[in-house]
Structure formats: C-alpha cells, structure tokens
Amino acid sequence: MLDRASICVRGGHGGNGSMSFRREKYVPKGGPDGGDGAPGGHVVLLATRQLHDLSHFRHKHHFRAANGGHGRGANKRGADGPELLVQVPVGTEVRDADGELLGDLVREGQRLLVARGGEGGRGNVCFKSSTRQAPKFAEKGLEGEELWLTLSLKLLADIGLVGLPNAGKSSLLAALTRAHPKIAAYPFTTIDPNLGVLYLGEGTAVIADIPGLIEGASEGAGLGHRFLAHVERTALLIYVLDGAKGPESWPAALATLRGELGAFRAEMLERPAVVVVNKTDLLDDAGRDAAEEFLTGLGWPSATVVVSAQTGAGLKDLVRALKDVMEAARSVQAAAEAAAAAEQVATVLRPGEGRLESFTVAAVDDYFVVHGVQMERLFAKADLDNEDAVAYLQQVIERAGLNDALRRAGAKPGDTVVVGEHEFEFA
C-alpha cells in the first residue's frame, strides 16, 4: 500500500491571440478581426472511492492539462483547453512543496483545483481605437501554473486497531473479517495498514490494522507519524494488548499507547474506545481471571473484552460490543466534523490578482526589479519582437505610473529593469 506520493501538476498554456485583418471583395478598409486565444485547461484532483491507495502514482508523476487554442481570423476564438481530472482516493491530504495544506479530500466526488491554466491572449481586434484603427499586434497566451504536490493518504476507516508490535492485531483482523494480512511471530510484521470489513448485523464497519506503535511514535520513532495519521480519522479505537506477556505488562502497554496517541492528537484520547486483551489461549485460568479483573478496573473504555484470535474465544462478545458502540461513535464523529466545518473560515489559497497599478520597485545591485502580478502578466503577454506591440506596452506602463516609480527609485536612462522574466533598458 502506497500512502505517500509526489506529483507535478501543470495547467495548460493559454492560446495566442490572432493578428488578422478582414479581407473581402467589395469591403474596403475591413479592419482588424483577430480572435482571442483560449485559456489552458486546469488540473483538478477528484476524490473517488474506486481507488484505495496512491500506488497509481508510483510510476507516473507528471500531469499536464491541454493547451488552449489560438485565436483565428474572422473573430474566431480558440477552443478552451479541457480540464484534466486526476483521481485520488478519498482521504487524501494535499500539500505544496513548502508543506502548506492546499486541501483535504474526504468526500466522494470532492474536487480541488491545484493548477490553473494560463490566460489566453487577446486578438488585435481588442486593441482597435479611434487613434489605432489597424493594430498590427496581438497578445501571447500565458503559461499555466506548475507546482509539485505531496499527497498523503489517511485511511477513512470506522475502527482502528492500535497496539504495540506483535500484540496480535493482524490475527484479530483476520479473525473478524475476510482480510488476509501477513501474520508472523516477530515484531513489525505489518509495515503498511491493512483493511477489512466487519459485518455488524445489517450494517458494516471498516477496520484498519495499524502497524505497531512504539514509545516515541508521536515524535516519529518507528515511522510513527505515518502510522498514527491513519488512526486520526477513525470513529472508534480498539486497544489490543498482548495477553501472553502477563498482567504486569498490560498497564504499561496501555499507558504507552494512549500517551503516544495523546501526544499526536490530544482529542484522540476522548474518542470512543474498546480495550481487548488478546492471546488468552496462552493464559491459564488464573491469567484469564487476571485479564478480566484488569479490564473491569479500567472504567473509562466503552467496552472491554478478553479474546483469542487464534481459537476464536470471545470474538462474538467483541462483535456485539462493537455493534453497541459503533453507532454512538459514528454520531460523535459526525457531530465533531459538522462543528469543525461550521468553524472553518474560508480561505483563498492563491489570492486573486491585484490592479495594474499595484506593483513595487526595488533596487538590487546595479538594476531595478519590478514586482506586481498584473504588471508581470502584461509583459509576459506582450510580443516584444513587434514594434507596434512594444509601443502599446510603453503607453500602458506610462499610464500605470511605472516610469515615474522607476525615476523615484533612482533609475536613470540606460539602467536595466527586470519585470518577471523580461528585462529592458530604462529610457
């Protein structure tokens, strides 16, 4: 099971605007008729329950949406670049290269826009005016957004089995469900979470067998963060204790498990829980009585059961207990999710672009750098090999106040000015 992956997503390139003039018989001075270029396609992540892990990203890491079509004569606009849907399993958390959370896909059909397509360029008909009746230039389309994403899958299971290594969690999962996890007589047999479906009367519950936790797991010991993340969304926890190690080990084992869970997420200690002492087939009558006495003395769990995954003893009691607790646990989880959604403040992951006049000028060594979303886009879309386009650009930046701002910053004729990926000589 692959629960982490890195992918590169890129929006489609915007189409170029068309530089065209109407040429028809008996139509003098037809004028410009170049159509606009179309925007490139967006890249969107789509949550689906048809996928269960991120293994389909093992060999494919790059996803690029289609480009927008170029504009054509007769005022024909290019075709929009189609949206690229990248399917991910429900429960996928999406972060950028800096670790900032972009989205958490927890519902079937939920969508997350991760890379916008580039804007299309305007055709020359857009630049026609009373003083510019035959514009011989058009804009170029912009590049789409490109970024690396880190995908992390957190299982959406109803029940999470947690325990120290070799406590018999995989054996318990196999005994309760039709899952076939790897089972062996040594610690850390399970290195990836396993899932099974438990039938509870008329309903079902998904059980996740989490790899064994050790002391320090909340700080990353033994890949603790990876393992604990899968328990984070479970509605009910089953603490599995190794009965074969004797009564003196159970309090310490339970304290270790709850300590690591609480250090990872404090609210996990408030989650409904069932405590199970496993491997009772290896205990004598006195040992089983000690297990019953230990569990009875706990008081805080929703239920306690003594079982043997090997012989099946106590499993029916465990299923009945889970059936009684599960409905209440799901109600608690639903209420918590609803409260969290109500308190969540809508945030804009990538703020909208500002005005053309919103730019800054900074002196760096012997040149000047201009920062501003709209100003950088203006230069990126301009055809700097076209004299008419350059003349139009100069008029626009003059009206926007860029030349005055450069003079105030100390720029002199002949100095180099950098705007985005373009540089020019200040005049």
N, C-alpha and C positions, 0 to 999 in steps of 0.2 A: 504494500500500500504506500503510495507516494502522497505525503501530506504537505509538502512544500515544493514550490516551483518558481522560477523566474522567467518572465517572458518580456519581449519587447513589442510594443504596440505603436503603430504609426497611422495617423489619419492620411487620407488621400490628398494629393496635390490639387489645388484649385486650377480650373481651366483658364487659359489666357483669353482676354477679350480680343475681339476681331477689329482690325483696321480695314474697313471696306467702304466703298462708295457706290451708290446706286447708279447703275448704267443701263438705261433703257432707251430704245428708239423713241424719238419724239418727246423725251422727258429731259429738258435742258436743266443743268445745274441740279442734278438729282440729290446731291448732298450725302452725308455720311449715313451708313446703315449697318455698321458693325455691331453684332450682338455681344452680349456679355458671356464670359466664361462661367461655368457652373462650379459650385463648391465641391470639394472632395468628400468622400464618404467618411463617416465617423466609425470608430471602433467601440463597440459596446459589449460588455460582459453580460451574459444571460445565465441566471441560476436555474438549474434543472435537477430533478431527482433521477434522471436517467443515468447520471454519472455518479460514481461513488468515491472516487479519489481523483488525484491530479496526474495519473500515470500517462494520460494522452498528451501531456506537455513534456514527457521525458525526452523526446527526440525532436519536437517542434517548438521553437522558442520565438519565432518572429511572425507577427501578424500585421499585415498592411492592407488598409482599405483601398478601394479602387479610386482612381483619379477622376476629377470632374471633367466634363467635355469642354472643348474650346468653343468660343463663340464663332459664328459664321456670318456671312453677308445676309442681306435682306432681314436684318434684325433678328436673326435666329440665335437663340440662347443655347448653350451647350447642355448636355444631359447631366443631371446630378449624379455624383458618384454614389453607388449603392452603399448602404450601411453594412459593415462587417460585424456579424454576431459571433462572439467567441463563447462557447458554452463552458460553464464551470459548475461543479457540484454545489448543491445547497449547503450553506455553512462555510463558504469561502470568504476569507478576510483579505482585502486588497490594500496594499501599501505601496507608496512610491519608493524611489531609490534612497530617499532621505529618511524613510521609516514613517512618514506621515500617513495616517489612515485615510484612505480615499472612500472606502465603502465596505459594508458588511452584508453579504448576500445571504439572507436567512430564510427567504420565502421563494417558493416555486414561481418562476416567471419574473422575478425581480431583475431589473436592468440597472447597469451602471455605465455611464458614458465615461470612458477613460482617455480617449484621444480624439480631439475634434479634427475634422477635415479642414484643409486650407480654403480660404475665401477665394472665390473666382474674381478675375479681373474684369473691369468694365470695358465695353467696346467704345469705339471712337464716337458713336452717336451720343454718348453721355457727356462729352466734352464740347458739344456744339453750343455756341452762344452767338449773340449779335456781333461780337467782335472776333469770334473764332468760328467761322462758318464752315471751314473744311479742315477739322483737326486730323492731322496725319499721324496719330499715335493712339495707342490703347494700353491698358494696364495688363501686367502679367499676374497670373494666379499665385497664391501664397502656398508655401509648404504646409503640410499638415503637422499637427503636434506629434512628437515622438518621445516616448519615455519607457523606462524599464519598470516593471511591476514585480512585486513579490507577492505570490499567492500562498496563503496559509489556510489549510482546511481544518476546521474544528468540527468534529462529528456532532450531528444533531441526534443524539440517542436519548431514549427515555430514562434508561437506567445505566449507571456507570459502576463497574466493578473495580474497586480500588483495594490494594493490599501490598504488602511487602513482597519482594521476589520469592517465588516458589511457594506462595500461600495456597495455590490450587485454584486460581481464578479461571484459567483456561479450562481446567477439568470441570469446574462448575458451569461455565458457559456451555460446554459440550453436553453436559448432563441435562441442562434446562432447555436447550434449543437444538436445532439440527446443524449448528455450526461445527466445523472441523478444524479448530486451531491446533497449532503444534503443541504437543504435550511431552515434557521430558523431565527427568529427575535432577535438574540443575537450574540454578537461578538465571533469570533473564532469558528464559526460553522464548517468551513473547517480546519481540522487538518492534512490532507495529500493532496498532489496535486491531482487534477482531470484533466483528458484529454478528449478532444472532437475533432471531425473532422469537419471542416468548408469547405463547397463546394464553391469554388471561380470560377465560370464559368466552364472551362474544367479541372481545377486543384483543389487541396485540400490543406488545411493547418491544422496542428495540433495545437490546442490551449491548453495551460496549465493554469489551475486556481491555482495560488499560494496562500497558506494560508496568511491571513492578516499580513502585516508588521506594526511594531510599532516603535516609536523612540528608538534608541539604538539597532535595529535589527542587524546592521553591527557588533556590539560588542557581539552578541549572545543573546540579550534580546528576550524573546518570541520564542526561538528556531530559531532565525534569521538566523544563518549560514546555518542551514538545509534548510530553505525556500529559501534563496537567491541563494543557489547553483543550484536550479532548473531553475532559470531565466538566469543563466550565459550563456547558450548555445542557447538561443532563438534569432532569427533573428530580431524580431520586438517586441516592448513593447507597451502594452495598459495600460495607467494610468487611473484607474477608480476612479472617485471622487463621493462622496455621495451628490447628489443634494439636498436631504431633509434637510441637515444641514445648508443650506443657503450660499449666496455669500461670507460672511465674513470668512468662514472656508476653501474655496477652495484653496486660495493661500498657506495657511499654510500646508494643507494636501499634496499639490503637492510638496512643498519645502521639507517636511519630507521624502516623497517617494524618490525623486531624491537625497536627502542628504544621505540616507541610501544606495541607490544603488551605488552612487559615492564613499562612504567610503568603500564599499565591493570590487568593481572593478571600477576604475576611467573610464575605457573605455566604461562602460555600459551607461554613460551619452551621448556618441556620437552615440549610436545605434538609428536607425530609430524608431520613436515613434508616437503613436496616443493618444490624450487625450480625454477622454469621461466623460461627466457629466451624471450620471445615476439617476434614480428615479425621472425623470421630471414629472411623473404623480402626484407627491406630491407637485408640484410647480404651482403657478398661472401664468397668462400671464406675469406679471412683473418679476417673478422669472425666467421664461424661457428666457425672453429677457436679463436678467442679466447674465444668463449662456452663451448665445450666445456672449454677449459683452465680458465676461471674456475670453472665448476661443479665440475670434478673437484677443484680445490683447496679447496673448502669443507669437505668431510669430514663435517660434522655432519648434513646432511639425510638423511632416509630414502631419498630418490632425487632425481636431478636429470635434467632433460630439456630439450633445445633444440627449440622448436616454432615453427610458424607457423599461427596460427588462420586466416589468410587463405587459404593454399594447402593446409592440412591436413598439412603435413610434420611428422613427429614425434608426431602425435596418437595413433597406435596404440601407440607406445612409452610415451606418457604414460598411456594407459588400462591397459596391462599393469603399469606401475609402481604405479598407484593400486590395482589389483586385489591386488597382492602386499602393499601396505602397509595397506590398509583393514581387513582382518580383525584384524591386530595392533593397529591404532589403536582399533578398537571395543573390544577386550579391555581395553586400558589405560583407556579411558574408563569402562567398566563397573566395573572394579576401583576406580577413583577415586570413582565415585558410591556404590558399596557402602561404602567406607571412610568417606566423608562422612556417609552415613546412619547408620552404626554409632556415630559420634562425636557425632551430633546429640543434644542434650539437649531433651527435650520441654518446651515452654514453654506457659503459658496466656496467650493473647493478651489476654483480658479476664477477670481473676480472678473467682472466684465471690464472691457476696455474703457479708458477714460477719453477725455476730449483731446483733440489735436493739440490744443494749447497746453496740455498737461505734460510737460517734459522738464528735464533737468539738464544742466550743462556742468560738466566737471573738467577741470584742467588736470591732465595726467602727463607728467614729464613735459615733453615739447609738443603735445597735441591736445585736442579737446574731444571729450566723449559726450554724446547726447543720448539720454535715456528717456524713453516715452513710448508706450505701446503703439499709439496711433502714428506717431512720427516715424517709428521704425517700420511700421507696415506701409506707410506712404512711400518710403524709399525702396522697400522690398518689391513693391508692385510697379515701380516706375521702370520704363525701358530707357536706361541711361545711355544707350547707344543711339537713341533717336533725338535729334536736336529739338524737335517740337516738344517731345515729352520732357526734356530737361528744362526747356523754357517754362513749360506749365508748372513743373515742380518748383522752380525758383519763385514763381508768383505765389504759389500756395504757402511755401515756408516763410516768405516775406510777410504775408498776411497773418500767419500764425505767430510771428514775432521771433522766429528762430535767429535771424541775423542780428536783431537788436540784442537778444540774450547772449549771443556769442561775443558781441562787442563789449557788453558789460562784464563778461567773464575775462576780458583781456585779449581776445583773439584779434590778430592783425592780418591784413592781406598776405596770403601765402602760407598761413598756418594750416595744419592738417586737422580736419574734423571727421570724427568717426560716428556714424549713425547705424546701429545694428551691424550688419556685415559689410557695409559700404563706407568708403572714405572719400572725401573730396577736399579740394583746396579752397579755403575761405577767400572770398574776393571782396 
